[in-house]
Amino acid sequence: MLAKEKRLPIKVKIEKGKVFSTPLFSLKIGKNNEEKSRLAFVVSKKVSQNAAKRNRIKRQFRSILEKEYNRLEPGFDFLFRIKKEALELKKEDIAKTILEMLKKEKLIK
């Protein structure tokens, strides 16, 4: 589980940010003027009506990014909106997609 200081609070809005999209998720990134980056994960009921499936995919994303947290550029808020296509993939494939996108956008060291 992500430590509290690594989580993006619900009340925070990313107003001036960049949006990146992949087949598995869309990612909104904004500056947060802090020393640490913060993460949030959203899975809509449109993705799955089953709460267990929604929670499982969030846990997978959280686990992947928790392992790579120290490599993330500090001072950013990351909001992941997970798409339906991510439900059918294995964790390794999801990790590969996330890391490729973050490297491409130079958000990971």
C-alpha positions as CSV (number, residue, x, y, z in Angstrom):
1,M,0.0,0.0,0.0
2,L,1.2,3.5,-0.8
3,A,2.2,5.6,2.1
4,K,-0.2,8.5,2.8
5,E,2.2,11.2,1.7
6,K,2.6,9.5,-1.7
7,R,-1.2,9.5,-2.3
8,L,-3.0,12.3,-4.1
9,P,-5.9,13.7,-1.9
10,I,-9.4,13.6,-3.3
11,K,-9.8,17.3,-3.0
12,V,-6.8,18.2,-5.2
13,K,-7.6,19.2,-8.7
14,I,-5.0,19.1,-11.5
15,E,-5.9,22.2,-13.4
16,K,-2.9,23.0,-15.6
17,G,-1.6,19.6,-16.5
18,K,-0.6,17.5,-19.4
19,V,-2.7,14.5,-20.5
20,F,-1.2,11.4,-22.0
21,S,-3.1,8.4,-23.3
22,T,-2.4,4.8,-23.9
23,P,-4.7,1.9,-24.7
24,L,-4.7,0.9,-21.1
25,F,-5.0,4.2,-19.2
26,S,-4.9,8.0,-19.5
27,L,-2.6,9.9,-17.3
28,K,-3.0,13.5,-16.2
29,I,0.2,15.1,-14.7
30,G,0.5,18.4,-12.9
31,K,3.1,20.2,-10.8
32,N,2.5,20.1,-7.1
33,N,5.2,22.4,-5.6
34,E,6.3,19.7,-3.1
35,E,9.4,17.5,-2.8
36,K,7.5,14.3,-3.4
37,S,5.3,13.0,-6.2
38,R,1.7,11.9,-5.5
39,L,-0.3,9.2,-7.2
40,A,-4.1,8.5,-7.6
41,F,-5.9,5.8,-9.5
42,V,-9.5,6.0,-10.9
43,V,-11.5,3.1,-12.3
44,S,-15.0,4.0,-13.4
45,K,-18.0,1.8,-13.1
46,K,-18.1,1.9,-16.9
47,V,-14.9,-0.3,-16.8
48,S,-16.6,-2.9,-14.6
49,Q,-19.7,-3.1,-12.5
50,N,-17.9,-5.5,-10.2
51,A,-16.1,-3.7,-7.4
52,A,-13.7,-6.6,-6.9
53,K,-12.4,-6.3,-10.5
54,R,-12.1,-2.5,-10.1
55,N,-10.1,-2.9,-6.9
56,R,-7.9,-5.6,-8.3
57,I,-6.8,-3.5,-11.2
58,K,-6.1,-0.5,-8.9
59,R,-4.0,-2.7,-6.7
60,Q,-2.0,-3.9,-9.7
61,F,-1.3,-0.3,-10.9
62,R,-0.5,0.8,-7.3
63,S,1.9,-2.1,-6.8
64,I,3.8,-1.4,-10.1
65,L,4.2,2.3,-9.3
66,E,5.1,1.6,-5.7
67,K,8.1,-0.4,-6.8
68,E,9.2,2.3,-9.3
69,Y,8.3,5.3,-7.0
70,N,11.9,6.2,-6.2
71,R,12.6,6.6,-10.0
72,L,9.7,9.0,-10.5
73,E,10.5,12.7,-11.0
74,P,9.7,14.5,-7.8
75,G,7.2,17.4,-7.6
76,F,4.4,16.0,-9.8
77,D,0.8,14.8,-9.2
78,F,-0.1,11.7,-11.3
79,L,-3.7,10.8,-11.9
80,F,-4.2,7.5,-13.7
81,R,-7.6,6.8,-15.3
82,I,-7.7,3.1,-16.0
83,K,-9.5,1.8,-19.1
84,K,-11.4,-1.4,-19.6
85,E,-8.6,-2.9,-21.7
86,A,-6.4,-3.1,-18.7
87,L,-8.6,-5.8,-17.0
88,E,-7.7,-8.4,-19.6
89,L,-3.9,-8.1,-19.3
90,K,-1.3,-9.6,-17.0
91,K,0.5,-7.4,-14.5
92,E,3.8,-7.7,-16.4
93,D,2.2,-6.3,-19.6
94,I,0.6,-3.4,-17.6
95,A,4.0,-2.7,-16.0
96,K,5.7,-2.6,-19.4
97,T,3.2,-0.2,-20.8
98,I,3.4,2.1,-17.8
99,L,7.2,2.2,-17.7
100,E,7.5,2.8,-21.5
101,M,5.1,5.7,-21.3
102,L,6.9,7.3,-18.3
103,K,10.3,6.9,-19.9
104,K,9.0,8.3,-23.2
105,E,7.7,11.4,-21.4
106,K,10.9,11.7,-19.3
107,L,9.0,11.3,-16.0
108,I,11.1,8.5,-14.7
109,K,14.9,8.5,-14.1
